[in-house]
Amino acid sequence: MKTDKSTQLYDRSLKSVPAGVHSPVRAFQSVGGTPLFFESGKGSEICDVDGNKYTDFCMSWGALALGHAFPSVVEAIQEQTSKGTHFGTPTQLDVELAEIALEALSPFEKIRFVNSGTEAVMTALRLARGITKRSKVIKVNGAYHGHADSLLISAGSGLVTQGISSSDGVPLGFVAETIGVQYGSKEAIKEAFQKHKGEIAAVILEPVMANNGLFEHGKDYLDFVREVSNYDGALLIFDEVITGFRLGWGGAKSSYDIEP
């Protein structure tokens, strides 16, 4: 297998990009070798700059549910780009997409689109803290909820640590507001609520953990967390950046029949 062009591009990239890639998940440091650079895809197949072809099991981390270059998607993108690429204003398509999403996410009545999962989680946590007038958040060790400082605690992808930040540059005060609990442990959730009674704004969960493997919590556990949160007056946040519209049309919320 030839990788000459990928190696050359990586050497170029190292001169202008930290570690040569724009996300840690694209680095090869833990597995050895040089990152591969891709240039095209069709259906379930992608092709790198050296002409090697691969079956893509990742599909842009789940975003490409229909595969690469699906004809009707390509046609719709071409039609829209002929009208313009970005306006920075409200558009009719904003309204139509919101209506479609809310139909799937019933009984929720409002939705706001943001630029990233990180931004969505930051907004959800800020709302939870504002509504409850509390500051602490419970998360599961190994779960990833984006690049926000307070959530880079035991954040998966080999970053699972002993209750400290998984990234340098995060103040200890931020870490102190995040309570990490063991995956699958009802007792750990119960202890956290007992120790910090009346202080917890929210529990945030990936209904199916996907960043450090693929781990299903199961309905029994999710029901338990819903019940305990209700009892203490804390909110339950489902981070469905991965599971939303993929686990089912209504996401994990509908699949497990649990309302976060």
Secondary structure, 3 states (H helix, E strand, C coil): CCCHHHHHHHHHHHCCCHHHCCCHHHCCCCCCCCCCCEEEEEECEEEECCCCEEECCCCHHHCCCCCECCHHHHHHHHHHHCCCCCCCCCCHHHHHHHHHHHHHCCCCCCCCCCCCHHHHHHHHHHHHHHHHCCCEEEEECCCCCCCCHHHCECCCCCCCCCCCECCCCCCHHHHHCEEEECCCCHHHHHHHHHHCCCCEEEEEECCEECCCCCEECCHHHHHHHHHHHHHHCCEEEECCCCCECCCECCHHHHHCCCCC
